[in-house]
Amino acid sequence: MKKIVTLALLIVLGITNSNAQETSKKVKKAPAAAKVSTPKVEGAGMVFVTETIDYGTIAHNAEPNRKFEFTNNGNKPLIITNTQGSCGCTVPTTPKEPIMPGAKGVIGVRYATDRVGAFTKTVTVTSNAEGQATKVLTIKGTVLPDDAPKS
């Protein structure tokens, strides 16, 4: 009788273990996320990864540099003719060379993190992009004073 009960127990455990392995295999074979494509435009185009950069809450004199990344989704070269910060505390950098169709580019921005308090500033981008010759990007955050408690 002990042999029959032991044999039955081993069979049940074997089936349970086999089913558990099949379930984990099914979980691992989840479908891959669909790749998001940027819409194509006639002429030069400019699609940003994000149009707002949040510095968050940062320390006084923290790293001031951030990047706005974009792609030329058009069929002609994108030429950025000007970038202008909303004040002297926001300094953008502009790509000098044309951005070819399908290529990626970066507009750098430097905020003066020696200024304590909340901020929201803009960077105006002027280019030959179809339908958006002028694009406004935003940076925001809060700079803590030196004596503020660190979290």
MIFIPA-471246 format. One record per residue: x, y, z of N, C-alpha, C, O in turn; residue number from 1; residue in one letter. Coordinates in steps of 0.05 Angstrom, whole numbers, plus 32768, in hexadecimal, padded with zeros to 4 digits. Layout:
BEGIN
{rec {X,Y,Z},{X,Y,Z},{X,Y,Z},{X,Y,Z},NUM,A}
...
END
This chain:
BEGIN
{rec {8010,7FE8,8000},{8000,8000,8000},{8011,8019,8000},{800B,802D,7FF2},1,M}
{rec {8028,8019,800F},{8039,8030,8010},{8045,8036,7FF5},{8048,804D,7FED},2,K}
{rec {804B,8021,7FE6},{8057,8024,7FCB},{8044,8032,7FB8},{804C,8042,7FA8},3,K}
{rec {802A,802B,7FBA},{8016,8036,7FA8},{8012,8054,7FAF},{8011,8064,7F9D},4,I}
{rec {8011,805B,7FC8},{800D,8077,7FD1},{8025,8087,7FC8},{8022,809D,7FBE},5,V}
{rec {803D,807C,7FCC},{8056,808B,7FC5},{8057,808E,7FA7},{805E,80A4,7F9D},6,T}
{rec {8050,8079,7F97},{8050,807B,7F7A},{803C,8090,7F71},{8042,80A0,7F5F},7,L}
{rec {8024,8091,7F7D},{8010,80A4,7F75},{8019,80C1,7F7C},{8015,80D3,7F6C},8,A}
{rec {8026,80C4,7F93},{8030,80DE,7F9B},{8045,80E8,7F87},{8045,80FF,7F80},9,L}
{rec {8058,80D6,7F7F},{806C,80DE,7F6B},{8060,80E6,7F51},{806A,80F8,7F43},10,L}
{rec {804C,80D7,7F48},{803F,80DE,7F2F},{8032,80FA,7F30},{8035,810A,7F1E},11,I}
{rec {8023,80FF,7F46},{8016,8119,7F4A},{802B,812F,7F4A},{8027,8144,7F3D},12,V}
{rec {8041,812C,7F59},{8056,8140,7F5A},{8063,8144,7F3E},{8069,815A,7F37},13,L}
{rec {8067,812F,7F30},{8073,8131,7F15},{8061,8141,7F02},{806B,8152,7EF3},14,G}
{rec {8047,813B,7F03},{8034,814A,7EF2},{8033,8167,7EFA},{8033,8179,7EE8},15,I}
{rec {8032,816D,7F13},{8032,8188,7F1D},{804B,8197,7F14},{8049,81AE,7F0B},16,T}
{rec {8062,818B,7F17},{807B,8197,7F10},{807C,819C,7EF2},{8085,81B1,7EE9},17,N}
{rec {8072,8189,7EE2},{8072,818C,7EC5},{8060,81A4,7EBD},{8067,81B3,7EAB},18,S}
{rec {8048,81A6,7EC9},{8036,81BC,7EC3},{8042,81D7,7ECB},{803E,81EB,7EBD},19,N}
{rec {8050,81D8,7EE1},{805C,81F1,7EEA},{8071,81FA,7ED6},{8073,8212,7ED1},20,A}
{rec {8080,81E7,7ECB},{8095,81EF,7EB8},{8088,81F9,7E9E},{8092,820C,7E92},21,Q}
{rec {8072,81ED,7E95},{8065,81F6,7E7D},{805A,8212,7E81},{805B,8222,7E6E},22,E}
{rec {804F,8218,7E98},{8044,8233,7E9E},{805A,8248,7E9D},{8056,825D,7E91},23,T}
{rec {8071,8242,7EA8},{8087,8255,7EA8},{8091,8259,7E8C},{809A,826F,7E85},24,S}
{rec {8091,8245,7E7B},{8099,8248,7E60},{8086,825A,7E51},{808F,826B,7E40},25,K}
{rec {806D,8258,7E56},{8059,8269,7E49},{805D,8286,7E51},{805A,8298,7E40},26,K}
{rec {8064,828B,7E6A},{8068,82A6,7E73},{8080,82B2,7E65},{8080,82C9,7E5D},27,V}
{rec {8095,82A3,7E62},{80AE,82AC,7E55},{80AA,82B3,7E38},{80B8,82C4,7E2D},28,K}
{rec {8096,82A7,7E2B},{8092,82AB,7E0E},{807D,82C0,7E09},{806E,82BE,7DF5},29,K}
{rec {807B,82D4,7E1A},{8068,82EA,7E16},{8070,82F9,7DFD},{8088,82FB,7DF6},30,A}
{rec {805C,8303,7DEE},{8062,8310,7DD5},{8072,832A,7DDA},{806E,8338,7DEE},31,P}
{rec {8084,832F,7DC7},{8095,8348,7DC9},{8084,8360,7DC4},{8070,835F,7DB6},32,A}
{rec {808B,8376,7DD1},{807C,838F,7DCE},{807E,8399,7DB2},{8093,8396,7DA5},33,A}
{rec {8069,83A3,7DA7},{8068,83AD,7D8C},{807A,83C6,7D8A},{8079,83D7,7D9C},34,A}
{rec {8089,83C7,7D75},{809B,83DE,7D71},{808A,83F6,7D67},{807B,83F4,7D54},35,K}
{rec {808D,840D,7D75},{807E,8425,7D6D},{808E,8433,7D57},{80A6,8439,7D5B},36,V}
{rec {8081,8438,7D41},{808F,8446,7D2C},{8085,8463,7D2B},{806E,8469,7D31},37,S}
{rec {8098,8475,7D23},{8090,8491,7D22},{8084,8496,7D06},{808D,848B,7CF2},38,T}
{rec {806F,84A6,7D05},{8062,84AC,7CEC},{8075,84BB,7CDA},{8083,84CD,7CE2},39,P}
{rec {8074,84B4,7CC0},{8086,84C2,7CAD},{8078,84DB,7CA3},{805F,84DC,7CA1},40,K}
{rec {8088,84F0,7C9D},{807D,8508,7C92},{808B,850F,7C78},{80A2,8507,7C73},41,V}
{rec {807E,851F,7C68},{808A,8529,7C4F},{809A,8541,7C56},{8090,8554,7C62},42,E}
{rec {80B4,8542,7C4F},{80C6,8557,7C57},{80D6,854F,7C6F},{80D9,8537,7C74},43,G}
{rec {80DF,8563,7C7F},{80EE,855D,7C97},{80DA,855A,7CAE},{80C5,8567,7CAF},44,A}
{rec {80E1,8549,7CC1},{80CF,8545,7CD8},{80DF,8544,7CF2},{80F8,8540,7CF1},45,G}
{rec {80D2,8547,7D08},{80E0,8547,7D22},{80CD,853B,7D37},{80B8,8547,7D3E},46,M}
{rec {80D4,8523,7D41},{80C4,8516,7D55},{80D6,8512,7D6E},{80EA,8505,7D6C},47,V}
{rec {80CE,851D,7D85},{80DD,851C,7D9D},{80D5,8504,7DAE},{80BE,84FC,7DAE},48,F}
{rec {80E9,84F7,7DBB},{80E3,84E2,7DCE},{80D1,84ED,7DE4},{80BD,84E1,7DEC},49,V}
{rec {80D8,8504,7DEE},{80C7,8513,7E01},{80CB,8531,7DFD},{80E1,853A,7DF5},50,T}
{rec {80B6,8540,7E01},{80B7,855D,7DFD},{80BA,856C,7E18},{80BC,8584,7E18},51,E}
{rec {80BA,855C,7E2E},{80BE,8568,7E48},{80D2,8558,7E58},{80D0,853F,7E59},52,T}
{rec {80E6,8565,7E63},{80F9,8558,7E74},{80F5,8561,7E90},{80F5,857A,7E96},53,I}
{rec {80F1,854F,7EA3},{80ED,8555,7EBF},{8107,854F,7ECE},{810E,8538,7ED1},54,D}
{rec {8114,8564,7ED7},{812D,8560,7EE6},{8126,8553,7F01},{8138,8548,7F0E},55,Y}
{rec {810D,8555,7F0A},{8106,854B,7F24},{810F,855F,7F39},{8113,8576,7F34},56,G}
{rec {8113,8555,7F52},{811D,8565,7F68},{813B,855F,7F69},{8143,8548,7F6F},57,T}
{rec {814B,8573,7F65},{8168,856F,7F63},{8176,8582,7F77},{816B,8595,7F81},58,I}
{rec {818F,857B,7F7D},{819F,858A,7F90},{81A9,85A4,7F82},{81AB,85A6,7F6A},59,A}
{rec {81AF,85B8,7F92},{81BC,85D0,7F89},{81D5,85CA,7F7A},{81E5,85BA,7F84},60,H}
{rec {81DA,85D5,7F63},{81F1,85D1,7F52},{81F3,85B4,7F48},{820A,85AA,7F43},61,N}
{rec {81DD,85A6,7F45},{81DD,858B,7F3A},{81E3,858B,7F1C},{81E5,85A0,7F10},62,A}
{rec {81E6,8573,7F11},{81EC,8571,7EF4},{81D7,8580,7EE4},{81BF,857A,7EE6},63,E}
{rec {81DF,8594,7ED4},{81CC,85A5,7EC6},{81C3,859C,7EAA},{81B0,85A6,7E9F},64,P}
{rec {81D1,8588,7E9F},{81CD,8581,7E82},{81B9,856C,7E7E},{81B8,8558,7E8D},65,N}
{rec {81A7,856F,7E6B},{8194,855B,7E62},{8193,855C,7E44},{819E,856E,7E37},66,R}
{rec {8185,8547,7E38},{8184,8545,7E1B},{8167,853F,7E12},{8159,852F,7E1D},67,K}
{rec {815F,854E,7DFD},{8146,8548,7DEF},{814E,8538,7DD6},{815D,8542,7DC5},68,F}
{rec {8146,851F,7DD4},{814C,850E,7DBD},{8135,850E,7DAA},{811E,850E,7DB2},69,E}
{rec {813C,850F,7D90},{8127,850F,7D7B},{8130,84FF,7D63},{8147,84F8,7D60},70,F}
{rec {811C,84FA,7D51},{8121,84EC,7D38},{8116,84FC,7D21},{8100,8508,7D24},71,T}
{rec {8124,84FD,7D0B},{8119,8509,7CF3},{8108,84F4,7CE5},{8112,84E1,7CD9},72,N}
{rec {80ED,84F7,7CE7},{80DB,84E4,7CDC},{80D2,84EC,7CC0},{80BE,84E1,7CB6},73,N}
{rec {80E0,84FE,7CB4},{80D9,8507,7C99},{80EA,84FA,7C84},{80FA,84E8,7C8A},74,G}
{rec {80E8,8504,7C6B},{80F8,84F9,7C55},{810C,850D,7C4A},{8118,8509,7C35},75,N}
{rec {810F,8523,7C59},{8124,8538,7C52},{8134,853E,7C6B},{812B,8539,7C81},76,K}
{rec {814C,8549,7C68},{815D,8550,7C7F},{814F,8565,7C90},{8143,8578,7C86},77,P}
{rec {8152,8561,7CAB},{8147,8574,7CBE},{815D,8588,7CC6},{8173,857F,7CCE},78,L}
{rec {8158,85A1,7CC3},{816C,85B6,7CCA},{8160,85C6,7CE1},{814C,85D4,7CDE},79,I}
{rec {816E,85C6,7CF8},{8166,85D6,7D0E},{8175,85F0,7D0C},{818E,85F1,7D0E},80,I}
{rec {8166,8606,7D09},{8173,8620,7D04},{8178,862F,7D1E},{818A,8640,7D1F},81,T}
{rec {8168,8629,7D33},{816C,8638,7D4C},{8160,8629,7D63},{814B,861C,7D60},82,N}
{rec {816C,862C,7D7B},{815F,8624,7D94},{8163,863B,7DA7},{8179,8647,7DA9},83,T}
{rec {814E,8641,7DB6},{814F,8658,7DC8},{8142,8651,7DE2},{812B,8648,7DE3},84,Q}
{rec {8151,8655,7DF8},{8146,8651,7E13},{8134,8668,7E1B},{8137,867E,7E11},85,G}
{rec {8121,8663,7E2D},{810F,8678,7E36},{811C,868D,7E47},{8111,86A2,7E4C},86,S}
{rec {8133,8687,7E52},{8142,869A,7E62},{8160,8693,7E61},{8167,867F,7E55},87,C}
{rec {8171,86A3,7E6D},{818D,869E,7E6C},{8196,8686,7E7D},{81AC,867D,7E7A},88,G}
{rec {8184,867C,7E8E},{818B,8665,7E9E},{8187,864A,7E90},{818E,8635,7E9A},89,C}
{rec {817B,864B,7E78},{8176,8633,7E68},{8185,8636,7E4D},{817E,8647,7E3D},90,T}
{rec {819A,8626,7E4A},{81AB,8629,7E32},{81AA,860F,7E22},{81B4,85FA,7E2A},91,V}
{rec {819E,8611,7E0A},{819D,85F9,7DF8},{81B5,85F7,7DE6},{81C2,860B,7DE0},92,P}
{rec {81BB,85DF,7DDC},{81CF,85DA,7DC8},{81C1,85CE,7DB0},{81B0,85BD,7DB2},93,T}
{rec {81C9,85D7,7D98},{81BC,85D0,7D7F},{81CF,85BE,7D6E},{81E6,85C4,7D6C},94,T}
{rec {81C4,85A9,7D62},{81D4,859A,7D4E},{81DB,85AC,7D37},{81CA,85BA,7D2C},95,P}
{rec {81F4,85AC,7D2F},{81FD,85BD,7D19},{81F8,85B1,7CFD},{81F3,85C0,7CEA},96,K}
{rec {81F9,8597,7CFC},{81F5,8589,7CE2},{81D8,8582,7CDE},{81C9,857E,7CF1},97,E}
{rec {81CF,8580,7CC5},{81B4,8577,7CBF},{81B0,855A,7CCA},{81C2,854A,7CC9},98,P}
{rec {8197,8555,7CD3},{8190,853A,7CDC},{8183,852C,7CC5},{816D,8534,7CBC},99,I}
{rec {818F,8517,7CBB},{8185,8509,7CA3},{816B,84FA,7CA9},{8166,84F4,7CC1},100,M}
{rec {815B,84F3,7C95},{8142,84E4,7C9A},{8148,84CA,7CA9},{815A,84BB,7CA1},101,P}
{rec {8138,84C5,7CBD},{813B,84AD,7CCE},{8151,84AF,7CE3},{8152,849E,7CF5},102,G}
{rec {8161,84C4,7CE2},{8177,84C7,7CF6},{816D,84D3,7D0F},{8158,84E1,7D0F},103,A}
{rec {817C,84CF,7D25},{8176,84DB,7D3F},{8188,84F3,7D44},{819E,84F4,7D3A},104,K}
{rec {817E,8505,7D54},{818D,851C,7D5C},{8188,8523,7D79},{8176,8518,7D86},105,G}
{rec {8197,8536,7D84},{8195,853E,7DA0},{8197,855C,7DA2},{81A8,8569,7D96},106,V}
{rec {8185,8567,7DB2},{8187,8583,7DBA},{818E,8583,7DD8},{817E,857A,7DE8},107,I}
{rec {81A5,858D,7DDE},{81AD,858E,7DFA},{81A2,85A6,7E08},{819D,85BB,7DFB},108,G}
{rec {819E,85A4,7E21},{8195,85BC,7E31},{81A3,85BC,7E4C},{81A6,85A7,7E59},109,V}
{rec {81AB,85D3,7E54},{81B9,85D7,7E6D},{81A9,85EB,7E7E},{81A6,8602,7E75},110,R}
{rec {81A0,85E3,7E95},{8192,85F5,7EA7},{81A5,85FD,7EBE},{81B4,85ED,7EC8},111,Y}
{rec {81A4,8616,7EC6},{81B5,8621,7EDB},{81AB,8617,7EF6},{819A,8623,7F02},112,A}
{rec {81B6,8600,7EFF},{81AD,85F4,7F18},{81B8,8602,7F31},{81B4,85F8,7F47},113,T}
{rec {81C4,8619,7F2D},{81CC,8629,7F45},{81B5,863B,7F4E},{81B7,8649,7F62},114,D}
{rec {819F,863A,7F3F},{8187,864A,7F46},{8174,8638,7F56},{816A,8624,7F4C},115,R}
{rec {816F,863E,7F6F},{815E,862E,7F81},{8141,8633,7F7C},{8138,864A,7F77},116,V}
{rec {8131,861E,7F7D},{8114,8620,7F7A},{8109,8610,7F63},{8118,8604,7F53},117,G}
{rec {80EE,8611,7F60},{80E1,8603,7F4A},{80E5,8613,7F30},{80E7,862C,7F30},118,A}
{rec {80E7,8605,7F1A},{80EA,8612,7F00},{80DA,8603,7EEA},{80D7,85EB,7EEC},119,F}
{rec {80D1,8612,7ED7},{80C6,8608,7EBE},{80CF,861B,7EA8},{80C8,8632,7EA8},120,T}
{rec {80DF,8610,7E96},{80EB,8621,7E81},{80E6,8613,7E66},{80DF,85FB,7E65},121,K}
{rec {80E9,8622,7E51},{80E4,8617,7E36},{80FC,861B,7E24},{810D,862D,7E29},122,T}
{rec {80FE,860A,7E10},{8111,860D,7DFB},{8102,860D,7DE0},{80F3,85FA,7DDB},123,V}
{rec {8105,8622,7DD1},{80F7,8624,7DB7},{810A,861C,7DA1},{8120,8627,7D9E},124,T}
{rec {8101,8608,7D91},{8111,85FD,7D7C},{8105,8606,7D61},{80EE,8602,7D5C},125,V}
{rec {8116,8612,7D50},{810E,861B,7D36},{811C,8609,7D21},{8134,8606,7D22},126,T}
{rec {810C,85FE,7D0F},{8117,85EB,7CFB},{8107,85EC,7CE1},{80F4,85FC,7CDF},127,S}
{rec {810E,85DB,7CCF},{80FF,85D9,7CB5},{80EB,85C1,7CB6},{80E3,85B8,7CA1},128,N}
{rec {80E4,85B8,7CCE},{80D1,85A2,7CD1},{80B6,85AA,7CC6},{80AC,85BF,7CCD},129,A}
{rec {80AA,8598,7CB7},{808F,859D,7CAB},{807A,859F,7CC1},{8078,858D,7CD2},130,E}
{rec {806B,85B4,7CC1},{8055,85B8,7CD4},{805D,85BF,7CF0},{804B,85C4,7D01},131,G}
{rec {8077,85C0,7CF6},{807F,85C8,7D11},{809A,85D7,7D0F},{80AE,85CE,7D1B},132,Q}
{rec {809B,85EC,7D00},{80B3,85FC,7CFC},{80BE,8606,7D17},{80D6,860A,7D1A},133,A}
{rec {80AB,860A,7D2A},{80B3,8613,7D45},{80A8,85FE,7D58},{808F,85F9,7D58},134,T}
{rec {80B9,85F3,7D69},{80B1,85DF,7D7D},{80BA,85E9,7D98},{80D1,85F2,7D9B},135,K}
{rec {80A9,85E7,7DAD},{80AF,85EF,7DC8},{80B3,85D7,7DDA},{80A1,85C7,7DDC},136,V}
{rec {80CA,85D4,7DE5},{80D1,85BF,7DF8},{80D1,85CB,7E14},{80D6,85E2,7E18},137,L}
{rec {80CD,85BA,7E28},{80CB,85C3,7E44},{80DE,85B4,7E56},{80E1,859C,7E54},138,T}
{rec {80EA,85C3,7E69},{80F9,85B6,7E7F},{80ED,85C1,7E99},{80E3,85D7,7E9A},139,I}
{rec {80ED,85B0,7EAD},{80E2,85B8,7EC7},{80EF,85A9,7EDD},{80FD,8595,7ED8},140,K}
{rec {80EC,85B2,7EF5},{80F7,85A5,7F0D},{80F8,85B8,7F24},{80ED,85CE,7F24},141,G}
{rec {8106,85AF,7F39},{810A,85BF,7F51},{8127,85BB,7F5B},{8130,85A5,7F5E},142,T}
{rec {8134,85D1,7F5F},{814F,85D1,7F6A},{814E,85D7,7F88},{8143,85EC,7F90},143,V}
{rec {8158,85C5,7F98},{8158,85C8,7FB5},{816E,85DA,7FBF},{8184,85DA,7FB2},144,L}
{rec {816A,85E9,7FD4},{8180,85F9,7FDF},{8195,85E5,7FEC},{818F,85CE,7FF2},145,P}
{rec {81AD,85F0,7FF1},{81C2,85DF,7FFD},{81BB,85D3,8018},{81C3,85BD,801F},146,D}
{rec {81AB,85E2,8028},{81A4,85D9,8043},{818B,85C7,8043},{8182,85C0,8059},147,D}
{rec {8180,85C0,802C},{8168,85AF,802C},{816F,8592,8033},{8185,8589,802B},148,A}
{rec {815E,8584,8041},{8163,8568,8047},{8163,8557,802E},{8151,855A,801D},149,P}
{rec {8176,8545,802C},{8177,8533,8014},{8165,851B,8019},{8163,8510,802E},150,K}
{rec {8156,8514,8003},{8144,84FD,8006},{814F,84E4,7FFB},{8142,84CF,7FFC},151,S}
END
